[in-house]
Amino acid sequence: VEYDYNSGNIKTDFTKVFSGSLQKANGGYLVLYAQQLLSYPLSWELLKRAIQSQKIPMETKVSIEPEEIPLNLKIILIGSNYIYDVLYRYDSEFSKCFKMFVDFDNEMDKSEVTEYGIAKFIAFQCEKNKLNHFTYEAVEDVIKHSTRLV
């Protein structure tokens, strides 16, 4: 929610309500980097609350209170094994919010065959778990990120 400030007064209306990452990804996938997410205070707790309630909270600082939006998306959290271990051990809600763990090998040849294998693996997981399929761009992003990790 955006606000107008006029003579010390805060004013807003429904035309000043804009979507964030959860709203934009609703109905599909949201890819988040764990380290970045954890570096913002309260982001982790707010994300878990949204996942558990299956609603996007709409918090504002003034009297306008937009209705919560039903949340229907899959979140892919990308991070190191260390971050995964810490969250799994010390956050009792982590395993309830993130039920699947995928670990890529430390070495991989960058070739069309490997990239095709990654795309095929993603498609298989989507079919197996009855999930929406990734867009071409999303598969490209996963491949780019995996090559950076290796």
C-alpha positions as CSV (number, residue, x, y, z in Angstrom):
1,V,0.0,0.0,0.0
2,E,1.4,3.4,-1.0
3,Y,0.5,6.6,0.9
4,D,0.2,10.3,0.2
5,Y,1.5,12.7,2.8
6,N,-0.1,16.0,3.0
7,S,0.3,18.5,5.8
8,G,1.3,15.8,8.2
9,N,-1.6,13.6,7.3
10,I,-1.4,10.2,5.7
11,K,-3.9,9.4,3.0
12,T,-4.5,6.3,0.8
13,D,-7.2,4.5,-1.1
14,F,-7.7,1.3,-3.0
15,T,-5.9,2.6,-6.1
16,K,-2.7,2.7,-4.0
17,V,-2.7,-1.0,-3.3
18,F,0.0,-2.8,-5.4
19,S,1.1,-6.4,-5.6
20,G,4.2,-7.9,-4.2
21,S,6.1,-11.1,-5.0
22,L,3.5,-13.4,-3.4
23,Q,0.6,-11.8,-5.3
24,K,2.5,-11.8,-8.6
25,A,3.4,-15.5,-8.3
26,N,0.0,-16.6,-7.0
27,G,-1.2,-19.6,-9.0
28,G,2.3,-20.5,-10.0
29,Y,5.8,-20.7,-8.5
30,L,8.0,-18.3,-6.5
31,V,11.7,-18.8,-6.4
32,L,13.5,-17.3,-3.4
33,Y,17.1,-17.4,-2.3
34,A,17.2,-18.5,1.3
35,Q,20.2,-16.3,2.3
36,Q,18.5,-13.1,0.9
37,L,15.2,-14.0,2.5
38,L,16.7,-14.6,5.9
39,S,18.7,-11.3,5.7
40,Y,15.4,-9.2,5.9
41,P,14.0,-9.0,9.4
42,L,10.6,-10.8,9.8
43,S,10.5,-11.9,6.2
44,W,11.0,-15.6,7.1
45,E,8.2,-15.5,9.7
46,L,5.8,-13.7,7.4
47,L,6.5,-16.2,4.6
48,K,5.8,-19.1,6.9
49,R,2.6,-17.5,8.2
50,A,1.4,-17.1,4.6
51,I,2.3,-20.7,3.7
52,Q,0.6,-22.1,6.7
53,S,-2.6,-20.0,6.5
54,Q,-2.6,-20.2,2.7
55,K,-3.5,-16.5,2.6
56,I,-1.5,-13.4,1.7
57,P,-1.6,-11.0,4.7
58,M,-2.3,-7.4,3.9
59,E,-0.8,-5.3,6.6
60,T,-1.0,-1.6,6.5
61,K,-0.1,1.3,8.8
62,V,-3.4,3.2,8.4
63,S,-7.1,2.4,8.6
64,I,-7.6,0.9,5.2
65,E,-7.5,-2.9,5.5
66,P,-7.5,-4.8,2.3
67,E,-8.9,-8.3,2.5
68,E,-6.4,-11.2,2.6
69,I,-5.9,-12.9,-0.7
70,P,-6.1,-16.7,-1.0
71,L,-2.6,-18.1,-1.6
72,N,-2.1,-20.9,-4.1
73,L,1.5,-21.3,-5.1
74,K,4.6,-23.4,-4.8
75,I,7.7,-21.9,-3.3
76,I,11.2,-23.0,-4.3
77,L,13.7,-22.0,-1.7
78,I,17.3,-22.1,-3.1
79,G,20.2,-22.2,-0.7
80,S,23.2,-24.1,0.6
81,N,23.2,-27.4,2.4
82,Y,24.3,-25.5,5.5
83,I,21.2,-23.2,5.5
84,Y,19.0,-26.2,4.9
85,D,20.5,-28.0,7.9
86,V,20.1,-25.0,10.2
87,L,16.5,-24.4,9.2
88,Y,15.6,-28.1,9.4
89,R,17.2,-28.4,12.9
90,Y,16.2,-25.2,14.5
91,D,12.9,-24.2,12.9
92,S,10.2,-26.8,13.8
93,E,7.9,-25.4,11.1
94,F,10.4,-25.6,8.2
95,S,9.7,-29.3,7.3
96,K,6.0,-28.6,7.3
97,C,6.4,-25.6,4.9
98,F,9.0,-27.2,2.6
99,K,8.3,-30.9,2.1
100,M,10.7,-31.7,-0.7
101,F,14.5,-31.4,-0.8
102,V,16.5,-31.5,-4.0
103,D,20.3,-31.6,-4.0
104,F,22.3,-31.2,-7.1
105,D,25.7,-32.8,-7.6
106,N,28.9,-30.7,-7.0
107,E,30.2,-31.3,-10.5
108,M,28.3,-31.2,-13.8
109,D,29.3,-30.8,-17.4
110,K,27.6,-27.8,-19.0
111,S,26.1,-29.3,-22.2
112,E,22.8,-29.6,-23.9
113,V,22.5,-33.2,-22.6
114,T,22.9,-32.0,-19.0
115,E,20.5,-29.0,-19.5
116,Y,17.9,-31.4,-21.0
117,G,18.3,-33.7,-18.1
118,I,17.6,-30.9,-15.6
119,A,14.6,-29.8,-17.6
120,K,13.4,-33.4,-17.7
121,F,13.9,-33.8,-14.0
122,I,11.9,-30.7,-13.2
123,A,9.1,-31.8,-15.5
124,F,9.1,-35.3,-13.9
125,Q,8.8,-33.7,-10.4
126,C,5.9,-31.5,-11.5
127,E,4.1,-34.6,-13.0
128,K,4.8,-36.8,-9.9
129,N,3.7,-34.1,-7.4
130,K,0.8,-32.9,-9.6
131,L,2.2,-29.4,-9.8
132,N,2.0,-26.7,-12.5
133,H,4.8,-27.0,-15.0
134,F,7.6,-24.5,-15.1
135,T,7.8,-22.0,-17.8
136,Y,10.7,-22.1,-20.2
137,E,12.2,-19.0,-18.5
138,A,11.9,-20.7,-15.0
139,V,13.7,-23.8,-16.2
140,E,16.4,-21.5,-17.7
141,D,16.8,-19.7,-14.4
142,V,17.2,-23.0,-12.5
143,I,19.9,-24.1,-15.0
144,K,21.7,-20.8,-14.7
145,H,21.6,-21.0,-10.9
146,S,22.8,-24.6,-10.8
147,T,25.8,-23.7,-13.0
148,R,26.7,-20.8,-10.6
149,L,26.6,-23.3,-7.7
150,V,28.9,-25.8,-9.3
